[in-house]
Amino acid sequence: MKKILFLALLLVTTCFAASNSFAFVYSVAIDQDADVVSGTQWVNENKSNQGINPEIEPIRASDSYDTAHVVYLGFDLYSNTDLKQAILNGDRIDSYKLYAYNVRNFAMGDAVMGDVITSIHYVNNDNWWEGPYLNWTVINSSDPLDGITYDNQIGYNEYLASENEDAANKWYEWGFSSWAFTLGGANDSANYLSLAMVPNSLNKSSSWWLVSSFASKENLSNPHPYLEILTTPVPEPSSILLLSIGLLGAGLFKRIKK
């Protein structure tokens, strides 16, 4: 009888440990994306790639125009109803992976393909909007909620990961942990993740271009960016009580056996 009781308690403890060692993976589709551009080629024009354009391109160039692009991505974690429920239940988010499909890339001038590197940064301000515009549009507003541009961009914060895009027509991924960034600011929502794709910067004397183009959410021919989120369930109080009873029973059994 004592042996049966011990085995039962051991089974309870094992089941508890197994039930709380599972990790769950959720996918979150892109909510919005915007490619903002700067350079003397567009004097007094606050342009942004909105709407139907099929590509988002982190670009840095030394081309007499000082061309630069930054891409902003927004993900609504609550758009996945299962993930929303997990978050509301108190499950812990452990890590993220950003996936983006590269449709073309190249290096020109003194640059080489090894220089085509895109970094991902956390953005602690979710108060921006890609805007209602189509294609490259001039937006004469200082408010990023009217359509984000290079001049009114909200800026990016913690560096998260980098990836060298050495070939086109393939997926690239950037993985980072949940503790790689911290929430901060009045406009930083815990349930909305804003990221920035930032091109590699070079310091070369000759003219050069670094271009890496990814399919945007408006791209009809290629898959769109998405997030993969890994979570771990947080034990319920009743489960913790059950474990405690199991361990206590196992301890008592050992004492009785002695």
N, C-alpha and C positions, 0 to 999 in steps of 0.2 A: 504493500500500500504506500509506504514511504517513497519507494522507488518511483511509483506511478505519479505521486504528487510532485516529486522533484522533476520528472520528465515533463510534466504539464507546465510547471513554472518555467522551465527552460524553454519550452516551445513558445510560451507567451512572450518571453524576453526576446527570443530570436525573431519572432514575427514582428515585434515592435521595431527592432533594429532594421529589419529588411524593409518594412513599410516606409521608414523614414530615410532610407538611403537612396531612394529613387530620385532621379533628376528628370525634369520635364523640359521639352524643347517646344517653343512656340515661334511661329513666323508672323511678322508684322509687315504689311505692304506699305510702300511709300505713300505718304499723305500729300506732300508737296515738295517741289524742288525748284530751285532758281539758280541760274548762272549769271553772276554779276560781273561787269567788265569795266576796266579803267584803261586810260591811255590818252596821249595827246591827239591821237587820231579822232577822238570823239570829244573835243573840247565843248564844255557846257552841255553835254548830253549825258544824262544819267540813264544809261541803258541797262536793260535786264532781259534775260532770255526767259520768256514766259510761255504759257499756253502750249501751242501745237509743236514747238520745235522738238525734234526727236533726240537731241543730244545735249548732254551737260558736260562741260569741258573745263577741267582745271588747267589753265594755261599760264605759263610765264615765259616772257620773251624779251630779248634785247634786240629790238628791231627798229630803232629810232623813234618809235611811238611809245615805248615802255609799256607794252601791252601786258595786262594781268587779268586773270579770271579767278574768281573764287566761287565754289558751288555750295549752296546751302540745301540741306535735306531735312525734312521734318517727318517724324513718325509718331502717330497716335497709338500708344500702347493699348488703349482701351478699345481700339477698332477690332482687336481679336477678343471675342467675348470670353473665350476660355482663359486667356491670359488675364483679362480684367477680373474674372472671378477668383483666379489664383492670387492676384495682388490684394484683392479685398479680403481674402481669407488669411492674409498675412504671410504668404509664401515669399521666400527670399530670392531676389534676382542675383544670380552669381556672375553671369557674363553675357556679353553681346558679340554678335558677328554681323558686320555690314557686308552685304553682297552687292556688287554692281557688275553689269555686263559691258565689257569694253568692245566698242565697235570699230575704233581706229586709233592709232597712235603713231607718232613719228618724232624724230629729233632732227633738227637742221643746223647748219652752220658748224660751229665748234662743238655742239652737243652730240651725245651718242645715246643709244637706246637705254643704256644703263643709268642715264640721268633722268629718265622719265619715271619719276617717283611721285606718288600722291600720298599725302599725309591726311589723316583724319583727326579732327579736333572737336572737342566738346564745345557746345554753344550754350551758355547759361542764360540766354534770353530767348524765350519762345514767342515774343511779341513781334512776329514778322509774318508777311504773307507774300506768296509768289505773285499775286495780283491777277486781275481778270483779263490781262492783255494777251495778244497773240504775237508769237515770235519775238524778235528784238524790238523793244518798245522804249521810247523816251518817256521817263517818269519824272516830272518836275515836282517832286515832293521830298521833304526831309523826313517824312514819317514812313518807316518800313512797313507799316500796316496798309499803306496805299500802294505797295509794291516795292519789294526790296531792291536796292541798287547798290553799286559799289560805294557811292557817296553817302548813302544813309544806312549802310549795312550795320548790323548789330555787333559785329566783331566775334572772334572765336577765342576760346580759352584753352583748357588743358589739352596737350598733345596726347593722342591715344595710340596710334599705330601708323605704320608706313608700308607701302607695297610698291614694288617696281613692276610697271606694266610693260613687259618686253615683247608682248604679242597681242594681236587683236582677236576678236571673235571668240572670247572666252570669259569665264567668270573670274573675278578677283574678290578676295575677302580680306577684311581687316577685323581682327579679333581684339577685344579688350575686356577687362574685368569691370565689375560694377563699382569697385573702389578706386578705379583709375581717374574718376572725376567726382566732384562734389556739387550738390545743388547749391545755388546761391542767387540771390536777387529776387526782387518782387515778381518778376515775369518768368521765373524758372519753374515749370510745372514738373512734378514727379512722375506724371503719367504721359508726358509728351517729351520726346527726345529729339533735340535739334543738333545736327552735326554739320561740320564744314569740311569740304574736300579742298585741300590746299596744295598747289603744285610745288615741286622742288624748286629752290632758288639756286642760281649759279652765279659765279663771279668770274666771267671770262671776258676777254677784251674784244673778241669778234662778235658779230651778229649771230644769234642763235634763237631757236624756237624749241619749246618743249610742249607737246600737245598730247593729251590723253582724253579721248572722248568716250563717254559712257551713255548707254541708252537711258533716256529720261522716262518718266512715267507716262508721257504722251507718245512714246515710240510705239508704233503699231507693228513693227517687224521684229523686235527683239524684246527679251524679258526685262522687266523693270527692277530697280533696286529694291531690296527688302532687308529687314533685320531678322536675325535668328537670336532668340533669347532663351537662356538656360536658367531654370529656377529649381529651387529645392523646397519641398513642403516644410512648413514649420509645424512641429508636433502639437496636437491639440491637448488641452489640460487633462482630458480623460485618458489619453494615451500615455501621458507622463505618469499619471496615477497608476495606470495598469502596469507600467514598467517598474515603478517603485514597489508595488505589491509583489511583483515577480521576483525582484532582487531581494526584498525582505524575506520572502518565503524561502528562497534558495539559501539565504544566510541562516535562517532558523533551522532548516533541514540539516545543514552541516553541523550546527551546534548539537542538535538532537542525536545525530549519528555518532558524535564524539562521546 
